[in-house]
Amino acid sequence: MNPGARTPEELDELLEDAFVVRDGTQLSALFEDCGILALTPAGREVCGSEAIGKAAASLWTRDRTYVAKAPRVLRARDTALLLSEAGIHVARRGRDKEWRLMICVLADGNPITKENQ
């Protein structure tokens, strides 16, 4: 099982860290095995560790990054929704009590707004 985070907020910070150091392996390890990374407004979605790592690498070649922006976190038991200008994420806490991303929607360089979704 991939390493995760102790809290959903920490998961968002680890996502930023992986982008800052441009580590696709570290980034994809934050996702559940069946996790999805979606990029807006391009509408591109990728699933699985290898595809997520490649999608992130393509963002880095265009100098795109992700900055954690103190998301609003809504929790229901072992599921969390993280909302911020930089992205929208659905996270789940596994049996090992670690939080991992199930769905990660990144704004691809622009804040997510109603106009560019």
N, C-alpha and C positions, 0 to 999 in steps of 0.2 A: 504494500500500500504506500502511496506517495506521502511524503511528509506534508503536514498542513500547518494550521495556526491554532492558537488557544482560543481566539475570539474572532468574530467576523471583522472587527476593526483591524486586528493584527493581520488578517488575511489581505486586506486592502493595502496595508503598508508593505507586506511582502511582495505583492504584485508590483508596486512602485519600485521596490528594490531590484527586482528582476529586470525591470525595464531600464533602470539607471545603469546597471552593470551589463546590460544586453546579454543576459544569460537565458537562452531558450530552454535549456534543460531545467533550470531553476523555475522558470515561468511555467512550463508544462507540468512540473511536479505539483503545482498548486491546484491543479484541476483533478476532479474525479476522472476515472478512466473514460467515461462516456461524456466528458464535459464538452461544452461548446464555447468557442470564441467568435463573437460577431462584431463586425466593424461597420460603423455608420459614418457617413451616409451611403457608403459604397454598397451596403447590403450584402456583403460577403460574410459567409459563415463557414467555420471549419470545426471539425470534430476529431478528437483524439490527440494524444500527446505529440506525435510527429508533426501533424498538420498545424497544431497550435504553435509549436516552435518555429516552423517555417513561416507562418503568417506574421509572427512577431518579428522575425528577421527581416521580412519585407518592409515592415513599418520602420525598423531601425535604419534601413538603407535610405529611407526618405526623411531621416532625422525626426521621426515621430516618437513620442514618449508617453508615459502615463504618470500623472502626478496625483497621488491620493489627496483628496480634498475633504477630509472629515465627513464621511458619508452619514446620512441619516440611516439608521439600522432598525429594521422592523423584524422582530423574531417571533416565530411560532414553533415552540419546542426545538427541534433539531434542524430547522430551516430558517434562513435569514435572507432578507432582501436589503441590499445596500444601494442607496440612491445618492448620486452626487452629480455635479456638472461634468465630471470626467468620464462617468460610466454608470451603468446599472448592472448589478451582479446578483445572482442567486447562489447562495452557499448552503452547504449541508454539513452537519456534524456527523462524522462516521462513528462506528462502534468503538474506535480507539479514542474518541472524544476530540479528535482534530477536525477543524473546519477546512473544507475544500470548496473550490468553485465548481458549480454545475453549469451555470450560464454566465458568461461575461460579455457584456456589450460595451465596447469602447467607442468613444466619440471620434476617434481617428483624427485627433488634432483640433477638433472644434467641440465646444460644449454641446451636449445633447439638448436640443430644444424641440418643441413641437414642430417648428418649421423645417428642421432637417432630418426628421425621422422617416 
